[in-house]
């Protein structure tokens, strides 16, 4: 059920791409596990239909009490609807934008998240996770309005993978999320409709492109669909930098009282 995206010594990045399959009723989504020795972090753990298999997958690498962090790009149900169960099964704190830190507890029973929600500032942060010689670093990069008001992507400086949340998502019945994309042109039809509707504006995409272009990114791993590697990484940055989307495409005709 899992795909190993990276492994070097005791550091590994694992993707789970099929945990949310429920007769085709739920949107396909990816969950990610970072392993560093006998600890690690879960990125965008997903909803209840993904919880059981993700929990078992994590337990194959380290015991649940060793989980150092749960990282949420934003607060959509396909990101953290299973939060109540993770709060019971682990002792890990949840890192999420300050915009959503008081909304996330609504996924849980009263008191479950007390003292365990860490609000990320808008500017982002270089997070030091774990303890002792098993500490590892993740960078929370600001990606606000792509698509959520408070939104973060997470960059792993060891694997050089950018976990991009909804940015870079691809969809379609012909899509194989386990197969990495190496050239963007044929992949654009699986991405274009989603990005034009879910991303807020070209202005924000241009700001994002300017931020990430200097980074050494070996892979972009979105929350939906296939990862992008090789030439596709730079091609994707160039493509979204020019993309009209969201409010760029809306006008008075989209805001009329229905007849």
C-alpha positions in Angstrom: 0.0 0.0 0.0 3.0 2.3 0.4 5.5 3.8 -2.1 9.0 4.7 -0.9 9.9 8.1 -2.4 13.3 8.4 -0.7 15.7 6.4 1.5 19.2 7.4 2.7 20.6 5.7 5.8 17.9 6.0 8.5 15.9 8.8 6.7 13.0 7.8 4.5 9.9 9.3 2.9 6.9 7.1 2.2 3.7 7.9 0.3 0.4 6.2 0.8 -1.8 6.7 -2.3 -4.7 4.4 -2.0 -5.9 4.6 1.6 -8.9 6.8 0.7 -10.3 4.6 -2.0 -13.9 3.9 -0.9 -15.8 2.7 -3.9 -14.8 5.9 -5.8 -16.9 8.1 -3.5 -14.0 10.0 -1.9 -11.4 12.1 -3.7 -8.1 10.3 -4.1 -5.5 11.7 -1.6 -2.0 11.0 -0.6 -0.7 10.7 2.9 3.0 11.0 3.7 5.2 9.6 6.4 8.7 10.9 7.1 10.9 8.5 9.0 14.1 9.5 10.8 15.6 6.7 12.8 13.0 5.5 15.3 10.8 8.6 15.0 9.1 10.6 12.3 6.2 12.8 11.2 3.0 12.3 9.3 2.0 14.9 6.7 -1.7 15.5 6.0 -3.0 12.3 7.7 -6.3 12.4 5.9 -9.8 11.3 6.9 -11.1 8.3 8.8 -11.1 6.1 5.8 -7.3 6.5 5.6 -6.6 6.2 9.3 -6.3 2.4 9.9 -3.9 1.5 7.2 -1.8 4.6 7.7 -1.5 3.8 11.4 -0.4 0.3 10.6 2.0 1.6 8.0 3.6 4.0 10.5 3.8 1.2 13.1 6.0 -0.8 10.8 8.7 1.8 11.2 8.3 3.0 14.8 5.9 2.7 17.7 3.0 5.2 17.8 4.3 7.0 20.9 7.5 7.9 19.0 5.6 10.0 16.4 7.2 13.4 16.7 4.7 15.5 14.8 1.5 15.6 12.7 1.8 18.3 10.0 -1.3 19.8 8.3 -1.1 21.9 5.3 -4.5 23.3 6.1 -7.8 22.2 7.7 -9.9 20.5 5.0 -11.5 17.2 5.9 -9.3 15.2 3.5 -6.3 16.7 5.5 -7.2 16.2 9.2 -10.7 14.7 9.5 -9.1 11.7 11.4 -7.5 14.0 13.9 -9.5 12.7 16.8 -8.2 9.2 16.3 -4.5 10.4 16.0 -5.0 12.4 19.3 -5.9 9.2 21.0 -3.4 6.9 19.4 -0.3 9.1 19.7 1.2 11.9 21.8 2.3 14.0 18.8 1.6 17.7 18.5 -0.2 19.0 15.5 1.4 21.8 13.4 -1.0 23.9 11.4 -1.4 27.6 10.4 -2.5 30.0 13.2 -5.4 30.7 11.0 -6.8 27.2 11.7 -5.5 26.4 15.1 -8.8 27.1 16.8 -10.8 25.3 14.0 -8.8 22.0 14.1 -10.3 21.0 17.6 -13.7 20.8 15.9 -12.6 17.5 14.5 -12.1 16.1 18.0 -13.9 15.4 21.2 -13.7 18.2 23.8 -10.3 18.5 25.4 -8.5 16.1 23.1 -6.3 18.7 21.5 -5.5 20.7 24.7 -1.9 21.8 24.6 -1.2 19.9 21.4 -2.0 22.4 18.6 1.1 24.4 17.5 0.1 27.4 15.4 2.5 28.2 12.6 3.1 31.9 12.0 2.3 33.3 8.5 6.0 33.6 7.7 6.6 29.9 8.2 9.3 28.3 10.3 12.2 25.8 10.2 10.9 23.1 12.5 13.2 21.0 14.6 11.3 17.8 15.3 12.2 14.7 17.4 14.7 14.6 20.3 18.4 13.9 20.8 20.5 12.6 17.9 17.3 11.7 16.0 16.2 15.3 15.6 15.4 16.3 12.1 14.4 19.4 10.3 11.4 20.3 8.1 10.7 23.7 6.6 7.2 25.1 6.8 6.9 27.3 3.7 4.1 29.8 3.3 1.7 28.9 0.6 -1.3 31.0 1.7 -4.3 31.0 -0.7 -3.0 27.9 -2.5 -5.7 27.1 -1.9 -6.6 27.8 1.8 -6.3 31.2 3.6 -3.7 29.8 6.0 -1.7 27.2 4.0 1.7 25.6 4.3 3.9 23.4 2.3 6.7 21.3 3.9 10.2 20.9 2.5 12.5 18.1 3.6 16.1 19.3 3.2 17.4 15.8 3.4 15.3 14.2 0.6 14.8 17.6 -1.1 11.1 16.7 -1.5 8.6 19.6 -1.4 5.3 18.3 0.0 3.1 20.8 -1.8 -0.4 20.1 -0.5 -3.1 20.9 -3.1 -0.7 22.8 -5.3 0.4 20.3 -8.0 -2.6 18.1 -7.6 -3.7 15.9 -10.5 -6.9 13.9 -11.0 -8.6 11.6 -13.5 -9.6 8.0 -14.0 -6.5 7.4 -16.1 -4.1 8.7 -13.4 -1.8 6.4 -11.6 -0.6 8.2 -8.4 2.2 5.7 -7.9 3.8 6.7 -11.2 6.0 9.8 -10.9 5.6 12.3 -13.7 8.9 13.2 -15.4 7.6 15.6 -18.1 4.7 18.0 -17.6 3.1 18.5 -21.0 1.0 15.3 -21.1 0.1 15.7 -17.5 -1.4 19.2 -17.7 -4.9 18.1 -18.7 -5.1 16.2 -15.3 -4.1 19.4 -13.5 -5.5 22.4 -15.3 -9.2 22.3 -14.2 -8.3 21.8 -10.6 -5.8 24.6 -10.5 -8.0 27.1 -12.3 -10.7 26.6 -9.7 -8.9 25.9 -6.5 -6.0 28.3 -6.6 -7.0 31.9 -5.7 -5.1 34.0 -8.2 -2.1 34.2 -10.5 -0.5 36.9 -8.3 -0.2 34.3 -5.5 1.2 31.7 -7.9 3.9 34.1 -9.1 4.9 34.9 -5.5 5.1 31.2 -4.8 7.2 30.5 -7.9 9.7 33.2 -6.9 10.0 31.7 -3.4 10.6 28.1 -4.4 12.6 28.5 -7.6 16.0 28.9 -5.7 15.3 25.8 -3.6 17.0 22.4 -4.6 13.8 20.5 -5.2 14.2 16.9 -6.4 10.5 16.1 -6.2 7.2 17.8 -5.7 4.8 15.5 -3.9 1.2 16.9 -3.9 -1.7 15.7 -1.7 -3.7 14.4 -4.7 -2.3 12.5 -7.7 1.2 11.8 -8.9 4.5 13.3 -7.7 6.7 15.2 -10.1 10.4 14.6 -10.6 13.2 15.6 -12.9 12.4 18.1 -15.6 8.7 18.2 -14.5 9.6 20.1 -11.3 10.9 23.2 -13.1 8.2 22.8 -15.8 5.5 22.9 -13.2 6.9 26.0 -11.5 7.0 27.7 -14.9 3.5 26.6 -15.8 1.7 27.8 -12.6 3.6 31.1 -12.7 1.7 31.9 -15.9 -1.6 30.4 -15.0 -4.8 32.5 -14.7 -7.0 31.0 -12.0 -9.5 31.7 -9.3 -10.6 35.3 -9.1 -8.7 36.1 -12.3 -11.5 34.2 -14.1 -14.5 35.4 -12.2 -16.7 38.4 -13.0 -20.2 39.8 -12.5 -21.7 36.8 -14.4 -20.6 34.5 -11.6 -22.5 36.5 -9.0 -26.2 36.6 -10.0 -29.3 35.7 -8.1 -30.5 32.4 -9.5 -33.5 32.6 -11.8 
